[in-house]
Amino acid sequence: MKIKAPVTKNDRIDVTITDLTYQGMGVAKVDDFPLFIENALPGEEITILVTKVAKSYGFARALSWQSESADRVTDVDKTYRQTGIAPLQHLAYPAQLKFKQHQIAELFKKNHQEVEVAPTLGMDNPTQYRNKAQVPVRMIKGQLETGFYRQHSHDLIPLTDFYIQDPAIDEAIVKVRDLLRQFEIPAYNEISDKGVIRNIMVRRGYYSHEMMIVLISRTQKLPSQAQLVDQIQKALPEVKSIVLNVNAKKTNVIMGNVTRTLYGKPTIEDTLMGLTFAISARSFYQVNPQQTEKLYQMAIDKAGLTGEETVIDAYCGIGTISLALAKHAKQVLGVDVVAEAIEDAKVNAQKNHLANVTFAVAKAETQMAQWQEDGVKPDVVVVDPPRKGLAESLIDSTAEMGPKKVVYVSCNPATLVRDVARFEELGYAIDGPIQPVDQFPQTPHVESVTVLVKK
């Protein structure tokens, strides 16, 4: 029997917001039919316009407020919401931290799993924290502009202050933009597949202040390349590396496979947990180092290492967690699918004089199965997977190896809930509260550390 939605498109309705979705949208219900509304907070009474109706939910736009939440921040720039840079900027920061704690607890509750979730670890300054920027470059009204796309579109909104980025990175983007204009280097046009500069990437070490500029180009060589490189050095004294990345394909993927150093070193350095890391243009390196140190310290503390353990670090990247663990363990085995990341990890182990770490290039689930076959018996397994979570085969291999402890660093509560349920089926149980860490203030994303122990 077909169920008819209680609302239709273009209806104007008075509603009360009851909750926030994991994306930070307000939720209102009309006869149990959920409507999702941007820029709406729990407790607010709003007049809305229904904009889209699907089978079991709809979307609406806020027209006017009859009452506002005490947690609403009114001094906000709507550009940051339109571009998706800071979708939670209208929610006071203490309420953002509670929202993230609640988000994890609710997902476990919906899955009929009783867990304790600790208060979210936040930041003193929840803005200007990102140490890396990737911004598109486009021609607008005949002038090269940098900025960010309007959500769900390829319309570039010019921006010079990105709010959540290190201000020195924002300044660097403007200076590079002005030099590209000066040398009349055209921006890429994705419709005609012509032009040159597609994106500018800037990385800056939080502690070292070393800066890398990556120019992502459709062409193998830039017009006025030598002069441009020279002027970037003069304009930005912190720059230790200028890199050209070539992406000649008609694609939404940002970086191509060809990377050439135009000035300085192919990497910059920064420190994390008292360790030195070389970071290349393509390296995965956490974008919020202040919170990353809290996150990794939490993982190390919860691993409870004495110096006698064998530890596996799945999804090791350039070795950030592996090397931090190596200072407290007998030996660490790391795996990552990205070959360049493993090369960086090996260099970083040498830089930090740590000889008790071994790295392998492979899919985490494949390598875990191989280690299991080889009879490796880890005491602790640390996993820090991408948003899609763990492959079932990785969970199975881990359980068969029988580590006393699994430390799960998650960037997606939904896949964490799914994976924990699988570990529980295989004889593991959550030990202590789940600890959320706010790696991405002003956005709905939340990282967390969960410890599972063998029953």
C-alpha positions in Angstrom: 0.0 0.0 0.0 1.4 3.4 -1.0 1.9 5.8 1.9 1.1 9.4 1.1 3.4 12.0 2.6 1.6 14.5 4.9 3.3 17.4 3.1 3.8 18.5 -0.5 6.3 20.7 -2.2 5.8 24.5 -1.6 3.7 23.9 1.6 4.3 26.6 4.2 4.2 25.0 7.7 5.0 26.1 11.3 7.2 23.5 12.9 9.4 22.9 16.0 12.9 21.5 15.5 13.4 18.4 17.6 16.9 17.2 16.6 20.0 17.6 14.4 21.0 15.1 11.7 24.6 13.8 11.5 25.1 16.4 8.8 24.0 19.2 11.2 20.6 19.9 9.6 17.6 20.6 11.8 14.9 17.9 12.0 11.1 18.6 12.3 8.4 16.0 12.1 4.9 16.4 10.6 2.8 13.3 11.5 6.1 11.4 12.1 7.3 12.4 8.6 10.8 13.9 9.0 11.8 17.2 7.3 15.4 18.3 7.1 16.1 22.0 7.3 19.4 23.8 7.0 20.3 26.5 9.6 17.8 25.2 12.1 18.5 24.2 15.7 16.7 22.0 18.3 14.0 23.8 20.2 13.4 26.5 17.6 9.9 27.3 16.3 10.1 28.1 12.6 7.9 28.7 9.6 9.3 26.6 6.7 8.8 26.1 3.0 8.9 22.5 1.8 11.3 22.3 -1.1 11.5 18.5 -1.8 9.4 15.5 -0.8 10.7 11.9 -1.1 8.9 8.7 0.0 10.0 8.7 3.7 11.5 12.2 4.2 11.6 15.7 2.8 13.6 18.9 2.8 12.5 22.4 3.6 13.9 26.0 3.9 13.5 28.2 7.0 11.5 31.3 6.2 11.1 32.9 9.6 11.7 32.2 13.3 9.1 32.5 16.0 11.7 31.5 18.6 15.5 30.9 18.5 17.7 28.5 20.4 19.9 29.8 23.2 22.7 28.0 21.5 22.3 30.0 18.2 25.3 32.1 17.1 23.9 35.1 15.1 27.2 36.7 14.0 27.9 34.3 11.2 28.9 34.5 7.5 26.4 32.7 5.4 29.1 32.1 2.7 30.7 29.5 5.0 27.4 27.6 5.1 26.7 28.0 1.4 30.1 26.5 0.6 30.0 23.8 3.3 33.2 25.1 4.9 31.5 25.7 8.3 28.0 24.1 8.3 27.8 24.3 12.2 29.1 27.9 12.7 25.6 28.9 13.8 25.7 26.5 16.8 27.6 27.7 19.9 30.9 25.7 20.3 30.0 24.0 23.6 26.7 22.8 22.0 28.7 21.5 19.0 30.7 19.3 21.3 27.5 18.0 23.0 26.0 17.3 19.5 29.0 15.2 18.6 28.9 13.2 21.8 25.1 12.7 21.3 25.6 11.7 17.7 27.8 8.7 18.6 25.5 7.7 21.5 22.4 7.8 19.4 23.8 5.7 16.6 24.8 3.0 19.1 21.4 3.2 20.8 19.6 2.8 17.4 21.7 -0.4 17.0 20.6 -1.6 20.4 24.1 -1.3 21.8 24.5 0.2 25.3 27.7 2.2 25.4 29.0 5.1 27.5 30.3 8.1 25.4 32.6 10.6 27.2 32.3 14.4 26.6 33.9 15.5 23.4 37.5 16.9 23.7 37.3 20.3 22.1 39.7 23.2 21.2 40.4 26.5 22.9 40.1 28.2 19.5 37.8 26.2 17.3 38.7 28.3 14.2 41.9 28.8 12.0 43.0 25.2 12.7 43.6 23.6 9.3 47.2 23.1 8.2 46.3 22.3 4.6 44.1 24.0 2.0 43.1 22.8 -1.5 41.2 25.6 -3.3 39.9 25.6 -6.9 41.0 28.3 -9.3 38.5 29.6 -12.0 38.0 32.6 -14.2 35.1 34.8 -13.2 34.2 37.9 -15.3 37.6 37.6 -17.0 39.6 37.5 -13.8 41.3 34.6 -12.1 39.7 33.9 -8.7 40.3 31.5 -5.8 37.5 30.4 -3.5 35.2 27.5 -2.8 32.3 25.9 -4.6 28.7 26.5 -3.6 27.5 23.2 -2.1 26.2 20.7 -4.7 27.4 22.8 -7.6 30.5 23.9 -9.5 29.8 27.6 -9.0 32.9 29.2 -7.5 32.3 31.7 -4.7 35.5 33.9 -4.4 36.9 33.9 -0.9 40.1 35.2 0.8 39.3 34.2 4.4 38.4 30.5 4.9 37.6 30.8 8.6 38.8 27.4 9.7 42.3 27.6 8.0 45.6 28.8 9.3 45.5 32.6 8.4 49.0 32.3 7.0 47.6 29.7 4.5 44.8 32.1 3.5 47.4 34.9 3.0 49.5 32.6 0.9 46.6 31.7 -1.4 45.9 35.4 -2.1 49.6 36.1 -2.9 49.8 33.2 -5.3 46.5 34.2 -6.9 47.8 37.7 -7.4 51.0 36.4 -9.0 49.0 34.1 -11.3 47.0 37.2 -12.4 50.2 39.3 -12.8 51.8 36.7 -15.1 48.4 36.2 -16.9 48.4 32.5 -16.3 44.8 31.4 -17.1 42.7 29.3 -14.8 41.3 25.9 -15.9 37.9 25.9 -17.6 36.2 22.5 -16.9 33.6 23.0 -19.7 36.1 23.6 -22.5 38.9 21.6 -20.8 41.3 24.5 -21.6 43.4 26.8 -19.4 46.2 25.9 -17.0 45.8 26.2 -13.2 43.1 23.9 -11.7 43.8 24.2 -8.0 46.2 25.6 -5.4 47.2 23.5 -2.5 49.1 25.0 0.5 50.5 23.0 3.5 52.0 24.7 6.5 53.7 23.0 9.5 51.9 23.9 12.7 55.2 23.9 14.7 57.8 24.3 12.0 56.0 27.0 10.0 57.5 25.4 6.8 55.2 26.0 3.9 54.6 24.1 0.6 52.9 25.5 -2.4 51.4 22.9 -4.9 50.2 24.2 -8.2 47.9 21.7 -9.8 48.0 22.3 -13.6 46.4 20.8 -16.7 49.8 21.4 -18.5 53.2 19.9 -18.1 54.8 23.4 -17.8 53.5 26.7 -16.6 53.7 29.9 -18.6 56.4 32.2 -17.1 57.3 29.3 -14.8 60.8 30.5 -13.6 59.6 34.0 -12.9 56.5 32.8 -11.1 58.5 30.4 -8.9 61.0 33.2 -8.1 58.2 35.7 -7.2 56.4 33.1 -4.9 59.7 32.7 -3.0 60.1 36.4 -2.6 56.4 37.0 -1.6 56.3 34.1 0.9 59.6 33.6 2.9 58.2 30.5 4.8 58.0 28.6 1.5 60.5 25.6 1.5 58.9 23.7 -1.4 57.1 24.6 -4.6 55.6 21.6 -6.4 53.9 21.3 -9.8 51.3 18.5 -10.0 50.0 17.7 -13.5 46.4 16.6 -13.9 45.6 16.6 -17.7 42.4 14.5 -17.3 38.9 15.8 -17.5 38.0 14.7 -14.0 36.8 15.8 -10.6 39.8 14.1 -9.0 42.0 17.0 -7.7 45.6 15.6 -8.2 47.2 13.8 -11.1 50.0 11.2 -11.0 52.9 13.4 -12.1 54.5 15.6 -9.4 57.6 17.7 -9.9 59.5 19.9 -7.5 60.1 23.3 -8.9 61.9 24.8 -5.9 63.4 23.6 -2.7 62.6 20.1 -1.3 59.9 17.7 -2.3 58.7 17.6 1.3 58.2 19.9 4.3 58.7 18.9 7.9 56.6 19.2 11.0 56.5 17.6 14.4 53.8 15.6 16.1 54.0 13.9 19.5 57.6 15.0 19.7 58.4 13.2 16.4 59.6 14.7 13.1 57.6 13.9 9.9 58.4 14.6 6.3 55.2 15.6 4.4 55.0 15.4 0.6 52.4 16.9 -1.7 50.4 13.7 -1.7 50.9 12.6 1.9 47.9 12.0 4.1 48.7 14.1 7.2 46.0 15.0 9.8 44.8 18.6 9.1 44.4 19.6 12.8 47.7 18.8 14.6 46.6 20.2 18.0 43.7 17.8 18.2 45.6 14.9 16.5 48.0 15.0 19.4 45.1 14.5 21.8 43.6 11.8 19.6 46.9 9.8 19.3 47.8 10.2 22.9 44.4 8.9 23.8 45.0 5.8 21.5 48.4 5.2 23.0 47.2 5.6 26.6 44.3 3.2 25.9 46.6 0.6 24.3 48.3 0.3 27.7 51.7 -0.5 26.3 54.6 -1.6 28.6 57.4 -1.9 26.0 57.0 -5.7 25.5 54.1 -5.7 23.0 53.9 -6.4 19.3 51.5 -3.8 17.8 49.9 -3.7 14.3 48.9 -0.3 12.9 46.4 -0.8 10.0 46.0 2.2 7.7 49.3 3.6 8.9 49.7 6.4 6.3 53.1 8.2 6.7 53.6 6.5 10.1 52.2 9.1 12.5 50.5 6.6 14.9 53.0 3.8 14.2 56.1 5.8 15.2 54.3 7.3 18.3 53.4 3.7 19.3 57.0 2.4 18.6 58.3 4.5 21.5 56.2 2.4 23.9 56.2 -1.1 22.2 58.6 -3.9 21.4 57.8 -3.8 17.7 55.2 -2.2 15.4 54.0 -3.5 12.0 52.3 -0.9 9.7 50.4 -1.3 6.5 48.9 1.2 4.0 47.7 0.8 0.4 49.4 4.0 -0.8 53.0 3.3 -1.9 54.2 6.9 -1.5 52.8 7.0 2.1 54.9 3.9 3.0 58.0 5.4 1.4 57.4 8.5 3.6 56.8 6.3 6.6 60.2 4.5 6.2 61.9 7.9 5.9 60.1 9.1 9.0 61.2 6.0 11.0 64.9 6.8 10.0 64.5 10.5 10.8 63.3 9.5 14.3 65.9 6.7 14.8 63.2 4.1 15.4 64.3 0.7 14.2 61.5 -1.4 15.7 59.0 -0.5 13.0 58.3 -2.5 9.7 56.0 -1.1 7.0 54.2 -2.9 4.1 52.4 -1.7 1.0 49.1 -3.6 0.7 45.4 -3.3 1.3 45.0 -3.5 5.1 42.6 -6.5 4.9 45.0 -8.4 2.5 48.0 -7.8 4.7 46.2 -8.7 7.9 45.2 -12.0 6.4 48.9 -12.5 5.3 50.2 -11.7 8.8 47.6 -14.1 10.3 48.8 -16.8 7.9 52.4 -16.1 8.9 51.6 -16.7 12.5 52.0 -13.1 13.7 50.5 -12.7 17.2 49.9 -9.0 18.0 49.1 -8.0 21.5 47.4 -4.8 20.3 45.9 -3.9 16.9 45.3 -0.2 16.1 42.9 0.7 13.2 42.4 4.2 11.8 40.3 3.5 8.7 38.8 5.9 6.1 35.1 6.8 6.4 33.9 3.5 4.9 35.3 1.7 8.0 36.8 -1.8 8.1 36.4 -4.6 5.6 34.7 -7.6 7.3 37.7 -9.7 6.3 40.0 -7.4 8.3 37.9 -7.8 11.4 37.8 -11.6 10.9 41.7 -11.7 10.5 42.1 -9.5 13.5 39.9 -11.7 15.7 41.7 -14.9 14.5 45.0 -13.4 15.5 43.5 -12.9 19.0 45.0 -9.6 20.2 44.1 -8.7 23.8 43.1 -5.2 22.6 41.9 -3.5 19.5 42.1 0.4 19.6 39.7 1.8 17.0 40.3 5.4 15.9 37.2 6.3 13.9 36.2 9.2 11.7 32.7 8.0 11.0 30.4 6.9 13.9 28.1 5.0 11.5 30.7 2.6 10.3 32.2 2.4 13.9 28.8 1.1 15.2 28.7 -1.5 12.4 32.3 -2.7 13.0 32.0 -2.9 16.7 28.9 -5.1 16.3 31.0 -7.5 14.2 33.9 -7.5 16.7 31.3 -8.3 19.5 30.1 -11.3 17.5 33.7 -12.5 17.4 34.3 -12.3 21.2 35.3 -8.7 21.8 33.6 -6.2 24.1 34.0 -2.4 24.5 36.1 -1.5 27.4 35.4 1.9 29.1 33.8 4.9 27.5 34.1 5.9 23.8 36.1 9.1 23.6 35.1 11.7 20.9 37.7 14.2 19.8 36.7 17.3 17.8 39.1 17.2 14.9 36.9 19.4 12.7 35.2 22.2 14.6 32.4 24.1 12.9 31.6 20.9 10.9 29.5 17.8 11.8 32.5 15.4 11.6 33.7 13.7 14.7 36.6 11.4 15.5 36.6 9.0 18.4 38.7 6.4 20.1 37.1 3.0 21.1 38.9 0.2 22.9 37.7 -3.4 22.4 39.1 -6.2 24.6 39.0 -10.0 24.2 36.3 -11.5 26.4 
